[in-house]
Amino acid sequence: MEYILGIDIGTGSTKGVALDLNYEPIDSVQHHYASDSPMAGYSEQESGEIESAFRKCMAEIIDRMGSNPVAVGLSSAMHSLICVDENCIPLAPMMTWADSRSSDIATRIKTSDQGMDIYKRTGTPIHAMSPLCKIIWLREHQPALFDLTDKFVSIKEYIWYQLFKEFKIDHSIASCTGLFDVEGLNWAEDALLIAGITESRLSAPVSTSYSRKDASGVTFVIGASDGCLANLGSDAIEPGIAALTIGTSGAIRISSKKAVFNEQAMTFSYLLDEQTYICGGPVNNGGIALQWFLKNTLGKEELFTNDYTSFFEKVTGAAAGSKGLIFLPYLTGERAPIWDSDSCGAFFGLRLHHRQEHFSRAVLEGICYALNEVLLAVEQYSDEIKQINVSGGFVHSRIWMEILADITGKEIVLLQTEDASAIGAAYLAIKAIGLSNNYPFPVKERQTILPNLENHELYRKIFKIYQQLYPNLKESMHQLYSMKSGD
């Protein structure tokens, strides 16, 4: 049977989804791997483990289908950084998007005369997540490693090299490095100067439709970033439609023919292809906040399906607004719209009447409040968003999607439960190899959730209070962070 394979190399796992030539999902596979945090602010992974998961996904799908795919499209998480030698052998663990050790450097750049110019040229918010800040940190704190490094690459570049022995980076992954001119489609000289490197220490940028054939004749399309491809896989590239993903972290994004900038909220503008920007903002704390709450309230190292089932039952039984309990979900700092790695989480409004179900619901509400804040920042400089197409692990929870609808006041649409980024990678490959002249959007069953207007009005009032919490607590958060870090 002929099929297209989309593979998403994510932060917690690599996922593969096979599509038949009617572009419908027919099989999927997933392999997980761990992250390590040897010191506060560090988030590292072993590149070899991720490559192994990638190859296992490929092998399992091929074994199940009984033949090689017609083509493979690649998606990957953004902002990873690996120091490699000339043979692409890692010299240190990979730094993930969540690595915040360069937060001081990000603050320094953001408040400099050049900071806003770099943001507008590269489309990447000035934050510790960006490879720009990570490279500067390495230069200043690990100069021996910095000097030994032949290339600074992402996880997709690393895997591409293992496949084809060439250093290439697609325009999409390049556009989220903080080092790439998103309009000129080349490495940005002013950003390279600040990083202290030349373009010879980076991969050669190529179109997201760039392809190569492996020894067995399978065409690999280099693809784009997971965020951009989630929009494509969620059928959210038309005006007025946003894509929202909640996995470990979360994001809300729109499609645009031009870059969209919000200097205060530092929304991003990344490339899907030469004609399409995907603009929006990410939050640090999506599923990771839920997992933290479950593990710490249940006292478990490992969570099972029944743990989640019980949790969502408690949430369903609690009233909207959690009886005045508000959760600020900045457990790992926060990205958009505050971009503050030193921020922290908080429960606010705690009273004697609050029970476990109120804490449970407040956690989900807090995550949705954070995404609603990003949504408003995106809408400020773009078309009004009328519909949100959703993807990610949270779509398996009806109550979570209902809370999102009630808080945002938008129509929530679920088109599929398969991985949107992997499907987007397959869609891009389909167009790149000429199976379709345009991105394919097969007719899908839609699950639509409309907001409860009474709940929306209540949430609108609570959201105003939520928005005041960070500004009022910011100074205290930073003082507490300094005490914990020993400063």
C-alpha positions in Angstrom: 0.0 0.0 0.0 1.3 3.4 -0.9 1.6 6.0 1.9 3.2 9.2 3.1 5.0 9.3 6.4 5.1 12.4 8.6 7.5 12.4 11.5 7.5 14.9 14.4 10.7 15.0 16.5 9.3 16.5 19.6 10.6 17.4 23.1 9.3 14.3 24.9 8.9 11.9 22.0 9.1 11.3 18.3 5.8 10.5 16.6 5.2 9.1 13.2 1.8 9.2 11.3 1.2 7.3 8.0 -1.3 8.8 5.6 -2.8 6.9 2.6 -3.0 8.7 -0.8 -6.4 10.0 0.1 -4.4 11.8 2.9 -6.2 10.1 5.7 -4.2 8.8 8.8 -3.9 5.0 8.7 -1.3 4.2 11.3 0.8 5.9 13.9 3.7 5.2 16.3 5.4 7.0 19.1 8.7 6.6 21.1 9.5 8.6 24.2 12.8 9.8 25.7 13.8 11.7 28.8 15.1 15.1 29.6 17.8 15.8 32.2 18.2 18.9 34.4 21.7 18.6 36.1 21.5 22.1 37.4 18.8 24.8 37.9 17.8 26.2 34.5 19.3 23.4 32.5 17.2 21.2 30.2 19.3 18.7 28.3 18.8 15.6 26.1 21.0 13.0 24.4 21.0 13.5 20.7 21.7 9.8 20.1 18.5 8.7 22.0 16.4 11.0 19.9 17.9 9.7 16.7 17.3 6.2 17.9 13.6 7.0 18.6 13.4 8.5 15.1 14.8 5.4 13.5 12.5 3.1 15.5 9.4 5.1 14.4 10.6 4.7 10.8 11.3 1.0 11.1 8.0 0.2 12.9 5.8 2.0 10.4 7.6 0.3 7.5 7.3 -3.1 9.1 3.6 -2.6 9.8 2.8 -1.3 6.3 5.0 -3.9 4.6 6.7 -1.4 2.3 8.7 1.9 2.2 6.8 5.2 2.2 6.5 7.2 -1.0 8.0 10.1 0.9 8.9 11.2 4.5 8.2 14.7 5.7 10.0 16.0 8.8 8.9 18.2 11.7 10.8 19.0 14.8 10.7 21.0 18.0 12.2 24.5 17.9 15.1 26.2 19.6 17.3 23.1 20.3 21.1 23.5 20.2 23.8 20.9 19.8 27.5 21.6 19.6 29.0 19.2 17.1 32.4 18.6 15.4 33.0 18.5 11.6 31.6 15.0 11.5 28.4 16.0 13.4 29.5 14.1 16.5 28.0 15.8 19.6 30.5 17.4 22.0 27.9 18.0 24.7 24.2 17.1 25.5 21.6 19.0 23.5 20.1 22.1 25.0 16.3 22.0 24.6 13.9 24.9 24.2 13.2 24.8 27.9 16.9 25.5 28.8 16.9 28.9 30.6 20.5 29.2 31.7 21.0 32.1 29.3 18.1 34.2 30.8 20.5 37.0 31.9 21.9 37.2 28.4 18.4 37.5 26.9 17.6 40.3 29.3 20.9 42.1 28.3 20.1 41.8 24.6 16.4 42.8 25.0 17.3 46.0 26.9 20.1 46.9 24.5 19.8 49.4 21.6 20.0 46.5 19.1 17.5 44.2 20.8 14.3 45.3 19.1 16.1 45.5 15.7 17.2 41.9 16.0 13.7 40.8 17.1 12.1 42.5 14.0 14.8 41.2 11.7 14.7 37.6 12.9 11.0 37.2 14.0 12.3 35.4 17.1 11.5 36.8 20.6 14.6 37.7 22.6 14.5 34.9 25.2 16.7 32.2 26.7 15.0 29.6 24.5 16.6 31.0 21.4 19.9 29.5 20.0 21.2 33.1 19.7 21.2 33.4 23.5 22.4 29.8 24.1 25.4 30.4 21.8 26.4 33.6 23.6 26.1 31.7 26.9 28.5 29.0 25.7 30.9 31.6 24.4 31.0 33.3 27.8 30.7 30.4 30.2 32.1 27.4 28.3 34.7 29.0 26.0 36.6 25.7 25.4 33.5 24.0 24.2 32.6 27.0 22.1 36.0 27.0 20.4 35.9 23.3 19.7 32.4 23.4 18.1 32.5 23.3 14.3 28.7 23.7 13.9 25.9 24.8 16.1 22.9 22.7 15.0 19.3 21.7 15.9 18.1 18.2 16.5 16.6 18.1 12.9 19.9 19.2 11.4 21.7 16.5 13.4 19.3 13.7 12.2 19.4 15.1 8.6 23.2 14.8 8.7 23.0 11.2 9.9 20.8 10.5 6.9 22.6 12.4 4.2 26.0 13.6 5.6 25.3 17.3 4.8 24.6 20.3 7.1 21.3 21.8 6.0 18.7 23.7 7.9 15.2 24.5 6.6 14.0 28.1 6.6 11.4 27.3 9.2 13.8 26.0 11.9 16.3 28.7 10.9 13.6 31.4 11.5 13.3 30.4 15.1 17.0 30.6 16.0 17.2 34.4 16.4 20.0 34.4 13.8 18.0 34.4 10.6 16.6 37.2 8.5 13.0 36.1 7.9 12.6 38.4 4.9 16.0 38.1 3.3 16.1 34.3 3.9 19.7 34.4 5.0 21.7 34.5 8.2 21.4 38.0 9.8 24.8 39.6 10.1 23.9 41.8 13.1 22.7 38.7 15.0 25.8 36.7 14.0 28.0 39.6 15.2 26.4 39.6 18.7 26.6 35.8 18.8 30.3 36.0 18.0 30.2 33.5 15.1 30.2 33.5 11.3 27.7 31.7 9.1 30.4 29.0 8.4 29.5 27.7 11.9 25.9 27.2 10.9 24.2 25.0 8.4 23.2 26.1 4.9 19.6 27.4 4.8 17.3 25.6 2.4 13.6 25.8 1.5 11.2 23.7 3.6 10.4 21.7 0.4 14.1 20.7 0.0 14.4 17.0 -0.5 16.9 14.1 -0.9 16.6 10.4 -1.6 18.2 7.8 0.7 19.9 4.6 -0.5 16.6 2.7 -0.7 15.1 5.4 -3.0 12.8 7.0 -0.3 12.4 10.8 -0.7 12.9 12.8 2.5 11.5 16.3 2.6 13.3 18.4 5.2 10.0 20.1 6.3 9.5 22.8 8.9 9.1 23.4 12.7 6.5 21.6 14.8 4.6 24.9 15.4 4.3 25.9 11.8 3.3 22.4 10.8 0.7 22.1 13.5 -1.0 25.0 11.8 -0.8 23.2 8.5 -1.9 19.9 10.0 -4.8 21.6 11.8 -6.1 23.3 8.6 -5.4 26.7 10.2 -3.8 28.7 7.4 -6.8 30.9 6.5 -7.5 34.3 7.9 -9.6 34.3 11.1 -8.6 30.8 12.1 -5.9 30.1 14.7 -4.2 26.9 15.7 -3.8 26.1 19.4 -1.6 23.3 20.7 -1.2 22.1 24.3 1.4 19.4 24.8 4.2 19.8 27.3 4.1 23.5 26.6 1.5 25.4 24.5 1.1 27.9 21.8 -1.4 29.8 19.7 -0.6 30.7 16.1 -2.1 32.3 13.0 -1.1 32.2 9.3 -0.1 35.5 7.7 1.4 36.7 4.4 3.7 39.0 6.3 5.5 39.0 9.6 3.4 40.2 12.6 5.2 42.0 15.4 4.0 43.0 18.8 6.9 44.6 20.5 5.4 44.5 24.0 4.3 40.8 23.9 7.1 39.8 21.5 5.0 37.5 19.3 7.0 35.4 16.9 6.9 35.2 13.1 8.3 31.9 11.8 8.3 30.6 8.2 6.2 27.7 6.9 7.3 28.4 3.4 8.4 31.4 1.3 4.9 32.8 1.1 3.6 32.0 4.6 4.5 33.2 8.0 3.1 31.5 11.2 2.8 34.2 13.9 1.9 33.8 17.5 3.2 33.1 20.9 4.3 30.1 23.1 3.7 29.4 26.8 6.0 27.3 28.8 3.4 25.6 31.0 0.9 23.4 29.3 0.7 19.6 30.1 3.8 20.0 32.2 1.8 22.0 34.8 -0.9 19.3 34.8 1.7 16.6 35.3 3.3 18.5 38.1 0.0 18.9 39.9 -1.0 15.3 39.5 2.3 13.8 40.5 2.6 16.0 43.6 -1.0 15.6 44.7 -1.1 11.9 44.1 2.5 11.3 45.2 3.3 9.3 42.0 6.4 9.0 40.0 4.5 7.6 37.0 1.0 8.6 35.8 -1.6 6.2 34.3 -4.7 6.7 32.3 -7.0 6.2 35.3 -5.1 9.0 37.1 -6.1 11.4 34.3 -9.6 10.1 34.2 -10.1 10.7 37.9 -8.6 14.2 37.6 -10.9 15.2 34.8 -13.9 13.9 36.6 -13.1 16.1 39.6 -12.7 19.1 37.2 -16.1 18.4 35.6 -17.7 18.4 39.1 -16.3 21.8 40.0 -18.0 25.1 39.0 -16.5 27.5 36.5 -14.1 29.9 38.2 -13.1 27.3 40.9 -14.9 29.3 43.6 -12.5 32.2 43.2 -9.2 30.2 43.1 -6.8 31.4 40.4 -3.7 29.5 39.3 -0.8 31.4 37.8 0.9 28.6 35.8 4.5 29.9 35.5 6.1 26.8 37.0 9.0 26.9 34.5 9.1 30.6 34.1 7.1 32.0 31.2 7.5 33.0 27.6 4.7 35.0 25.8 3.6 37.5 26.7 5.8 38.3 29.7 9.1 36.6 28.6 10.3 36.2 32.2 12.4 33.1 33.0 12.5 34.2 36.7 8.7 34.2 37.1 7.0 31.5 39.2 3.7 29.9 39.7 1.1 30.7 42.4 -2.4 29.9 43.6 -4.3 33.1 44.5 -7.5 33.6 46.3 -7.1 30.5 48.6 -9.9 30.2 51.2 -11.1 27.5 53.7 -13.8 26.4 51.3 -11.4 25.3 48.6 -11.2 21.6 48.0 -9.1 19.4 45.7 -11.6 19.7 42.8 -11.1 23.5 42.9 -7.4 23.2 42.7 -7.7 20.7 39.8 -10.0 23.0 37.8 -7.9 26.1 38.6 -4.9 24.4 37.1 -6.6 23.9 33.7 -8.2 27.4 33.9 -4.8 28.9 34.6 -3.2 27.3 31.5 -6.1 28.5 29.4 -5.9 32.1 30.9 -2.2 32.1 29.8 -3.1 31.1 26.3 -5.9 33.6 26.2 -3.4 36.4 27.0 -1.3 35.3 24.0 -4.4 35.2 21.8 -5.3 38.8 22.7 -1.7 39.9 21.9 -1.8 38.2 18.5 -5.3 39.7 17.7 -4.0 43.2 18.5 -2.0 43.3 15.3 -3.9 40.8 13.0 -7.4 39.8 11.9 -9.9 38.9 14.5 -9.7 35.3 15.4 -13.2 33.6 15.2 -12.2 30.0 15.3 -9.5 28.0 17.1 -8.5 24.6 15.7 -6.9 22.6 18.4 -4.4 19.8 18.7 -2.1 18.2 21.2 -2.6 15.8 24.1 -5.3 18.0 25.7 -7.8 17.3 23.0 -8.5 13.9 24.6 -10.2 15.9 27.4 -13.7 17.3 26.6 -13.8 19.4 29.8 -10.4 21.0 29.0 -11.6 22.1 25.6 -14.9 23.4 27.1 -12.9 25.5 29.5 -10.8 26.9 26.7 -13.9 27.8 24.7 -15.5 29.5 27.7 -12.4 31.5 28.6 -11.6 32.6 25.1 -15.2 33.0 23.9 -14.2 31.4 20.6 -15.5 28.4 18.7 -13.2 25.5 19.3 -12.8 23.0 16.5 -11.2 19.5 16.7 -10.5 18.1 13.3 -8.4 15.1 14.3 -6.8 13.4 17.3 -3.6 12.4 15.5 -0.4 14.5 15.9 -1.0 17.7 13.9 2.7 18.4 13.4 3.4 15.0 12.0 0.4 15.3 9.7 1.5 18.8 8.7 4.9 17.3 7.8 3.2 14.8 5.6 1.1 17.5 3.9 4.2 19.5 3.2 5.9 16.5 1.7 2.8 15.7 -0.5 3.1 19.2 -2.0 6.9 19.1 -2.2 7.0 15.9 -4.3 4.2 17.0 -6.6 1.3 14.7 -5.5 -0.7 17.9 -5.0 -0.3 21.4 -6.4 -1.4 22.8 -3.0 -1.4 21.7 0.6 -4.0 18.9 0.8 -6.9 19.4 3.2 -9.2 16.3 3.0 -12.7 16.7 4.4 -12.6 15.7 8.0 -15.2 15.1 10.7 -15.4 18.2 12.9 -16.0 18.3 16.6 -17.1 21.8 17.5 -17.4 23.2 21.0 -19.1 26.6 21.4 -18.5 28.8 24.5 -21.0 28.8 27.3 -21.8 32.6 27.4 -22.6 32.6 31.1 -19.3 31.0 31.9 -17.5 33.3 29.5 -18.9 36.4 31.2 -17.6 35.0 34.6 -14.2 34.1 33.2 -13.9 37.5 31.5 -14.1 39.1 35.0 -11.7 36.7 36.6 -9.3 37.1 33.6 -8.9 40.8 34.4 -7.8 39.8 37.9 -5.5 37.1 36.4 -3.8 39.8 34.3 -3.0 41.9 37.3 -1.2 39.1 39.2 2.1 39.0 37.3 2.7 42.7 37.3 1.8 42.9 41.0 4.0 39.9 42.0 6.9 40.4 39.5 9.3 42.0 42.0 8.6 39.5 44.7 9.1 36.6 42.2 12.5 38.0 41.2 13.6 38.4 44.8 12.6 34.8 45.6 14.3 33.5 42.4 17.6 35.3 43.5 17.4 33.8 46.9 17.0 30.3 45.5 19.8 30.7 43.0 22.1 31.8 45.8 22.7 35.3 44.4 
